[in-house]
Amino acid sequence: MGYATKGAIILLKTEPSIQVQAAIAVIMTIAGFYFNITSTEWIAQTFCIGLVMGLEGMNTTAEAIADFIHPDFHEKIGHIKDIAAGAVVITAIAAAVVGFIIYTPYVVALFE
Ligand SMILES: Nc1ncnc2c1ncn2[C@@H]1O[C@H](COP(=O)(O)OP(=O)(O)OP(=O)(O)O)[C@@H](O)[C@H]1O
């Protein structure tokens, strides 16, 4: 747990994409309290946040390994980095859809 916590702190301190995702996670958590979302919605939201940020960490790992193995430009390194980033995008799209499904009724209710 000590090394893992150290790794999570490194990610949060050094990775801009993780920092942006952490900021979005804080905003969504505030929104969750503001709209008083249900337990099931909290579970879905928390799972999405963990999934996107966890996979972003794995993407960073893939990039670091690729750069270590082959620091110079190479078509295959580019391919590896592209598909690692693509995996994050897939989860981010799914998370955005979940967020849309959760919050649309609450936002619509604000204007009724
Ligand atoms: N050594 C390389 N050889 C070939 N293409 C590369 C190489 N390094 C990066 N690229 C290309 O540049 C893109 C961005 O790579 P980079 O390592 O800068 O990731 P990043 O911008 O830090 O990504 P993320 O925001 O997901 O952390 C890659 O997806 C790949 O297409």
The ligand as a Gaussian input file, in Angstrom:
#p B3LYP/6-31G(d) Opt

LIG

0 1
 N        8.524000       7.973000     -29.579000
 C        7.463000       8.176000     -30.356000
 N        7.379000       7.654000     -31.586000
 C        6.285000       7.871000     -32.366000
 N        5.211000       8.594000     -32.004000
 C        5.213000       9.132000     -30.776000
 C        6.330000       8.972000     -29.892000
 N        6.058000       9.630000     -28.743000
 C        4.831000      10.145000     -28.902000
 N        4.321000       9.853000     -30.109000
 C        2.985000      10.280000     -30.618000
 O        2.564000      11.408000     -29.863000
 C        1.367000      11.098000     -29.126000
 C        1.439000      11.739000     -27.758000
 O        2.503000      11.128000     -27.034000
 P        2.982000      11.612000     -25.608000
 O        4.008000      10.686000     -25.090000
 O        3.341000      13.074000     -25.707000
 O        1.668000      11.441000     -24.781000
 P        0.909000      12.527000     -23.936000
 O        0.616000      13.731000     -24.766000
 O        1.676000      12.675000     -22.685000
 O       -0.436000      11.709000     -23.765000
 P       -1.425000      11.702000     -22.508000
 O       -2.092000      13.046000     -22.522000
 O       -2.356000      10.555000     -22.807000
 O       -0.585000      11.439000     -21.290000
 C        1.302000       9.564000     -29.091000
 O       -0.033000       9.102000     -28.936000
 C        1.922000       9.184000     -30.402000
 O        0.977000       9.290000     -31.462000

